[in-house]
Amino acid sequence: MSIKKRQAILILILIGVTALTVFLFLPRRDPLSELKRTEETTEGAEEAKAVVHDILEAVKEKDTARIYDCMLVRDSTETKRILEPLVEDPPMGDPVFLGSSTLVHSSAKGNLTLHVWSAARKKGYAFLFKRDSRGRCKLAGIGASDRKPKD
């Protein structure tokens, strides 16, 4: 093989390795981030606020029938897992509503997340609501929220 052919092959290999390195180590966008994107909304928030008040009162009174009526899930173990944040000490107190949001790319337009602040616990909570078969707003889950009230 001639020297020029060797040099050409080495240059092509170097270009290929460089392109592969750039492709592997450049930061990429998370493909799921677009599916997780939310937008602020007020549609359905009043009904969700009423459900939150009803659930908090039912938890204080330990009225399980009322709690089950407000929830989408009927499995007792799932209910206990969902309600764990509400029954821990100290009591949640009066909730401060910080806003509501919905997923931009959701097939079910009735999904709503209500962000609530507990001053007694100094924590934020995200109440996830879904619509049942009758179109009523039902609690599907509770999680942590990073939102805080503006001072």
N, C-alpha and C positions, 0 to 999 in steps of 0.2 A: 504494500500500500504506500502511496506517496505521502509526503509530509502534508501537502495541502488537503488531502482527503481526511487525514487524521485530525488536522486542525478544525476542519469543518464539522466533523463528527463530535469533537470535544466541545466546540462552541454550541452546537445544537443540544448536547447533553446539559451543558451549563444553563442554557436558556430554559430548557425543560425543568430542571431542578429549581431554578429561580421562580418560575411560574407556579410550580407546585407548592413551594414554600410560601409564596405570597397568598395563594388560594387557601392554604391550610391555616395560616396564622392571622389573617385579617379578621377583625371583629365582624360578626354577622348579626343581623336582626333576629330576634326571637320570633319564629313564625306564629306562636300562640299569643304574642302580645296584642296583636290586632283583635283577636277574639275576646281578650280580657278587657278591652277598652270600654270605659263607661262614660255616660253623659248625665249631667244633672237633669232632674225632672221633678215636677210637682204633681203630675198626673197619678192619682191613686194614693198619694201620700196621706191624705186625711183619713182614708179608710185604714191604712196601715198604722197610723198613730192611734186610732181607736182600738185596734187589736192589741197594740203594745200596752196601752193603759189597762185593757181588760185582762191581759195575761199577767201583768204585774200585780193587779188586785187579786187575781185568782191564786197567784203564788203566795201572797201574804195570807190569804184565807185558807190556803191548802185545799182548794176546791179543784180536785182532779178532773171532774166532769167538765167544768168550764175551760180548764187548760186544754183537754183533749179536743173540745169543740173549736178552739182557736188554732189548732195545729193541723198540718197537712198529713203528718205521719201518725199512724195509730199504734205502732209497735211500742210496747212499754219500755224496752231497753233503748230504743232510738229516742223516745221521748225523754228519758232520764239523761241521756247524753246531750241532747239539745238544751235541756233546761238547766244543766249544771251551772253555767255562769250566773243564772238568776238566783239560785238558792244559796250561793256561798255568802259568807259573812264579810263585811257588814251588809245590811240590807241596801238595796240599790237606791232607794229614795226616789224623789221625783226626777224623771228623765228630762234632759234638755235635748230637744231635737235639733240636729245639726244639718240636716238636709237629706235628700234622697237621690238615688241614682239608679240607672238601669243599664244593662248591657247594650252596646250599640248593635252588635251582630247576634241577636238572640232570636231564635225561631219562635219562642213564646214571649209575646209582647207584654204579658202580665207580670213578668218577673220584676221585682223591685227590691232594692236594698235601702233600708232606713238606718241612718247613722244617728246614734244616741249617745249622749255623754252622761255618766253617772258622777255627780259631784261628790257623793258620799264615798265612792270607791276611787275617784280620780282616774277613771278608765273610760275608754270609748268602746262601744259595741256596735256591731253591724247586724241588724235583723234582716234576714233574707225572707222575702215573701213570694209566694207563687199563688196562682189562681187554681181553685179546685174545679171540678166538672160543672159546678153550678155558677162559676164566675166569681165566687167569694174570695177575698184575700185571706190566705192562711199562712201561718208561720212555718217555714221549711227548715230554718237553721239559724243559729246565733254564732257569731264569731267576733274576733277583735277588730276594732277600727282604729286607724291612726289619726282620725280627725279629732281636733280639740276645739273647744269654744274660743272665739276671739275675745280677748280681754277688753 
